[in-house]
Amino acid sequence: MAQGEEPVAWEGWRVVVAFPEHVDGSNAIQVREQLMAVFDRGAAVVIADLSATASCEHACVDVVARACQQAAVHRSELRLVATAPAVRRLLAAEGPDRLVPVYSSVEAGRRPAC
């Protein structure tokens, strides 16, 4: 997330939640709460934007896993955007990339699913 940028941007019933540059135990709870709040407010499509995230720890994977659960509970769609090789490797190693689609840009994540 760029300095001064809002972490949550609503576009109708679709919302983009921007993750910070680094996600670890110190900020994972805040990111998780932002994601849970948009599901609770009725978002139909949630795009977890990790495009500005350069590094993350297992806590980030936990956030994504909980978001997957909430998406199922709320009958919403979760999409991930990840560009940094380290982030994509962690998502692949831990498995969230098998649960939700991972896009290379927010624009690609906004496109309707086939």
C-alpha positions, 0 to 999 in steps of 0.5 A: 500500500502506497503512503497515504493510500486508503487500505480499503476501496469500495467499487459497488459491491466489489472491494479492493483491500490493499495489504502493506509492504510487509505482512508479519505478526505485527500487522496481520491482525489489522489486515485480517480485521479489514478483510473481515469487515468488508465481508461483514458489510456485504462485499460480493467480490473481495480483491486482496491486493498484495501488489505492494507487498514485498515480503510476508510471513506465515501470518499473511497466509493465515490472513488469506486462509481466514479470508477464504473461510469468510468468503465461503460463509458469506458466499462472496468471491475472494481474489488475490493479487500478488506480484513479488516473487517471494510472496508468490512463492510463499502462497504456492508453498502454503497452498492458498493459491490452490484455493483462490485465483491469484492475479498479476495486477488489480486490473486483472483481478477486477475482470469478471471470472470466466 
